[in-house]
Amino acid sequence: MQWRDDQPIYRQLYQRMVASIVAGDIAPGEALPSVRQVSADYQINHLTVAKAYQALVDEQLVEKRRGLGMFVCEGADEHLRERERDVFLQQLPELVAQAKRLGMDKNTLVQAIKNLKEES
């Protein structure tokens, strides 16, 4: 696993955990891997993992269960999908503006999206 230098490791780990929840790799009610396990797997400091997990708790995406660990909250997946959709839609105006600067019309952009959808 490679860590980027453009942001703190705890933030990158947080984003990976969010992506896992959105993708359904970690379902609501399911336990997150332990801090020790993630620390060993990624060879990072356990305090870094704890900080990423605390960010998830602060956003009420996961909950601590004393003696049991961290668990994904019910509805966290849908909440995150909604949040990610909002972020994506906020980026669309810049994407459309970039397409215009490149001389692409609306039909070309729509067709490119349809082609991507068919490929996946």
Rosetta silent file (secondary structure, phi, psi, omega in degrees, C-alpha in Angstrom):
SEQUENCE: MQWRDDQPIYRQLYQRMVASIVAGDIAPGEALPSVRQVSADYQINHLTVAKAYQALVDEQLVEKRRGLGMFVCEGADEHLRERERDVFLQQLPELVAQAKRLGMDKNTLVQAIKNLKEES
SCORE:     score description
SCORE:     0.000 S_00000001
   1 L     0.000  126.552  179.788    0.000    0.000    0.000 S_00000001
   2 L  -100.667  135.889  176.404    1.414    3.338   -1.061 S_00000001
   3 L  -104.361  138.951  178.390    0.658    6.513    0.847 S_00000001
   4 L   -84.110  157.051  179.748    0.629    9.859   -0.942 S_00000001
   5 L   -91.213   -5.671 -173.204    2.549   12.844    0.369 S_00000001
   6 L   -80.953  -10.785  177.203   -0.196   15.373   -0.379 S_00000001
   7 L  -155.598  160.473 -176.684   -2.212   14.680    2.789 S_00000001
   8 L   -60.461  150.302 -178.866   -1.804   13.012    6.180 S_00000001
   9 H   -61.775  -39.100 -179.326   -1.920    9.215    6.319 S_00000001
  10 H   -60.354  -35.850 -179.759   -4.821    9.225    8.795 S_00000001
  11 H   -69.987  -39.779  177.774   -6.879   11.214    6.282 S_00000001
  12 H   -65.213  -40.340  177.443   -6.037    8.795    3.469 S_00000001
  13 H   -65.000  -42.615  176.007   -6.986    5.859    5.700 S_00000001
  14 H   -55.265  -48.044 -179.239  -10.222    7.632    6.601 S_00000001
  15 H   -63.412  -36.382  177.105  -11.005    8.047    2.898 S_00000001
  16 H   -66.853  -38.828  178.478  -10.284    4.366    2.237 S_00000001
  17 H   -66.817  -41.462  176.480  -12.625    3.356    5.034 S_00000001
  18 H   -59.981  -45.613  179.417  -15.325    5.652    3.647 S_00000001
  19 H   -61.332  -37.839  178.310  -14.814    4.133    0.191 S_00000001
  20 H   -66.336  -37.486  178.071  -15.147    0.633    1.682 S_00000001
  21 H   -69.039  -45.721  179.797  -18.416    1.577    3.363 S_00000001
  22 H   -60.777  -41.440 -178.367  -19.791    3.198    0.186 S_00000001
  23 H   -74.177  -12.359 -178.554  -18.790    0.161   -1.895 S_00000001
  24 L    85.757    8.174  177.493  -20.461   -2.181    0.586 S_00000001
  25 L   -67.145  -30.829  174.050  -17.228   -3.920    1.504 S_00000001
  26 L  -124.268  109.545 -173.444  -18.023   -3.064    5.126 S_00000001
  27 L   -86.268  159.413  174.039  -21.781   -3.165    5.690 S_00000001
  28 L   -55.294  135.957 -178.438  -23.832   -1.381    8.369 S_00000001
  29 L    88.892  -12.062 -178.823  -23.599   -3.292   11.625 S_00000001
  30 L   -87.005  148.939 -179.384  -20.321   -4.891   10.604 S_00000001
  31 E   -79.121  142.360  170.473  -17.148   -4.461   12.637 S_00000001
  32 L   -77.727  155.369  173.188  -14.202   -2.499   11.319 S_00000001
  33 L   -59.283  148.993 -178.520  -10.826   -4.234   11.482 S_00000001
  34 L   -64.223  157.128  177.355   -9.150   -3.570   14.832 S_00000001
  35 H   -57.303  -44.033 -179.832   -6.732   -0.686   15.195 S_00000001
  36 H   -62.268  -41.663 -178.814   -3.937   -3.172   15.847 S_00000001
  37 H   -64.839  -46.141  179.876   -4.811   -5.200   12.757 S_00000001
  38 H   -64.864  -41.209  178.222   -4.884   -2.165   10.448 S_00000001
  39 H   -58.742  -44.220 -179.904   -1.681   -0.862   12.012 S_00000001
  40 H   -70.965  -42.928 -177.867    0.055   -4.172   11.331 S_00000001
  41 H   -61.817  -43.525 -176.235   -1.434   -4.625    7.838 S_00000001
  42 H   -97.344   -2.569 -178.891   -0.437   -1.173    6.621 S_00000001
  43 L    54.115   51.623  176.367    2.661   -0.860    8.800 S_00000001
  44 L  -126.873  162.457 -179.002    1.578    2.458   10.264 S_00000001
  45 L   -62.195  139.237 -179.816    1.433    3.773   13.799 S_00000001
  46 H   -63.557  -27.669  177.380   -1.615    2.659   15.791 S_00000001
  47 H   -68.495  -30.821  176.254   -2.266    6.267   16.805 S_00000001
  48 H   -65.866  -44.241  177.992   -2.636    7.145   13.110 S_00000001
  49 H   -63.846  -45.055  179.923   -5.267    4.426   12.721 S_00000001
  50 H   -59.942  -37.516  179.352   -7.010    5.553   15.904 S_00000001
  51 H   -66.826  -40.589  177.448   -7.150    9.124   14.572 S_00000001
  52 H   -64.104  -44.371  179.229   -8.762    7.944   11.311 S_00000001
  53 H   -64.291  -38.214  179.268  -11.275    5.865   13.247 S_00000001
  54 H   -64.274  -35.742  176.111  -12.039    8.790   15.548 S_00000001
  55 H   -62.192  -37.817  177.061  -12.859   10.926   12.489 S_00000001
  56 H   -66.830  -38.704  177.450  -15.378    8.255   11.466 S_00000001
  57 H   -66.033  -44.324 -178.943  -16.862    8.310   14.974 S_00000001
  58 H   -59.132  -31.540  178.712  -17.015   12.117   14.974 S_00000001
  59 L   -90.266    6.164  179.573  -19.090   11.990   11.778 S_00000001
  60 L    57.599   36.733  176.067  -21.330    9.325   13.344 S_00000001
  61 L   -93.122  -30.523  175.170  -20.435    6.843   10.616 S_00000001
  62 E  -131.975  159.415  178.383  -19.144    4.268   13.085 S_00000001
  63 E  -127.934  147.436  176.421  -19.753    3.670   16.760 S_00000001
  64 E   -87.036  133.942  172.938  -17.546    2.369   19.520 S_00000001
  65 E  -119.483  112.632 -173.988  -18.826   -0.632   21.417 S_00000001
  66 L   -50.850  124.458  177.863  -16.926   -1.046   24.628 S_00000001
  67 L    79.523   -6.070 -177.144  -14.889   -4.219   24.578 S_00000001
  68 L  -115.115  -31.803 -179.992  -16.096   -5.159   21.083 S_00000001
  69 E   122.374 -156.396 -177.877  -14.601   -2.599   18.727 S_00000001
  70 E  -108.308  137.383 -178.248  -15.891   -0.206   16.088 S_00000001
  71 E  -130.477  142.842  178.501  -19.020   -0.908   14.047 S_00000001
  72 E   -69.250  130.706  179.988  -20.510    0.803   11.012 S_00000001
  73 L   -71.647  149.831  174.744  -23.681    2.664   11.989 S_00000001
  74 L   -61.571  134.790  178.680  -26.981    1.820   10.341 S_00000001
  75 L    84.620   -6.069 -178.666  -27.585    4.159    7.412 S_00000001
  76 H   -61.937  -38.993 -178.615  -23.923    5.210    7.192 S_00000001
  77 H   -63.021  -45.696 -179.616  -23.598    3.707    3.719 S_00000001
  78 H   -69.348  -38.417  176.597  -26.571    5.601    2.306 S_00000001
  79 H   -59.459  -44.741 -179.893  -25.530    8.808    4.053 S_00000001
  80 H   -67.494  -39.837  177.307  -22.068    8.533    2.506 S_00000001
  81 H   -60.835  -42.313  178.757  -23.468    7.730   -0.949 S_00000001
  82 H   -63.360  -43.810  179.041  -25.671   10.816   -0.736 S_00000001
  83 H   -62.893  -44.429  179.639  -22.731   12.935    0.374 S_00000001
  84 H   -66.012  -36.648  175.944  -20.509   11.570   -2.416 S_00000001
  85 H   -62.221  -43.458  179.177  -23.266   12.197   -4.991 S_00000001
  86 H   -60.727  -44.215  178.778  -23.505   15.801   -3.812 S_00000001
  87 H   -62.190  -44.889  179.372  -19.736   16.254   -4.126 S_00000001
  88 H   -59.622  -46.974 -178.434  -19.795   14.666   -7.578 S_00000001
  89 H   -66.283  -30.525  177.206  -22.644   16.900   -8.756 S_00000001
  90 H   -68.655  -24.353 -179.931  -20.855   19.989   -7.441 S_00000001
  91 H   -84.562  -16.226 -176.741  -17.904   19.090   -9.678 S_00000001
  92 H   -59.617  -42.573  179.897  -20.024   18.781  -12.827 S_00000001
  93 H   -56.928  -39.317  178.374  -20.096   22.495  -13.720 S_00000001
  94 H   -68.465  -37.308  177.422  -16.280   22.549  -13.847 S_00000001
  95 H   -63.270  -44.038  178.602  -16.273   19.358  -15.907 S_00000001
  96 H   -65.722  -42.041  178.365  -18.755   20.856  -18.376 S_00000001
  97 H   -61.739  -41.240  177.757  -16.760   24.100  -18.527 S_00000001
  98 H   -63.085  -42.141  178.272  -13.594   22.100  -19.249 S_00000001
  99 H   -60.870  -41.601  178.490  -15.416   20.190  -22.004 S_00000001
 100 H   -63.330  -42.770  178.763  -16.509   23.501  -23.556 S_00000001
 101 H   -61.514  -28.564  179.055  -12.951   24.823  -23.423 S_00000001
 102 L   -87.963    2.780  177.287  -11.891   21.683  -25.293 S_00000001
 103 L    81.821   17.400  179.187  -14.516   22.298  -27.953 S_00000001
 104 L   -89.269  134.231  175.143  -16.801   19.457  -26.908 S_00000001
 105 L   -90.957  173.806 -176.756  -20.527   19.967  -27.298 S_00000001
 106 H   -58.085  -43.385 -177.652  -23.202   18.550  -25.007 S_00000001
 107 H   -62.750  -39.378  179.124  -23.950   15.591  -27.296 S_00000001
 108 H   -64.835  -42.551  179.623  -20.311   14.501  -27.388 S_00000001
 109 H   -65.058  -45.179  179.565  -20.087   14.633  -23.596 S_00000001
 110 H   -62.662  -42.042  179.522  -23.359   12.717  -23.143 S_00000001
 111 H   -64.511  -38.975  178.083  -22.231   10.077  -25.654 S_00000001
 112 H   -62.597  -40.132  178.452  -18.908    9.677  -23.858 S_00000001
 113 H   -66.297  -42.717  178.495  -20.763    9.082  -20.583 S_00000001
 114 H   -61.680  -40.995  179.606  -23.072    6.544  -22.246 S_00000001
 115 H   -62.768  -41.685  177.914  -20.057    4.730  -23.701 S_00000001
 116 H   -63.645  -40.701 -179.310  -18.439    4.538  -20.264 S_00000001
 117 H   -64.257  -39.153  179.651  -21.654    3.220  -18.755 S_00000001
 118 H   -68.295  -33.534 -178.835  -21.882    0.493  -21.424 S_00000001
 119 H   -71.914  -30.000 -175.615  -18.268   -0.562  -20.825 S_00000001
 120 L   -93.186    0.000    0.000  -18.703   -1.015  -17.086 S_00000001
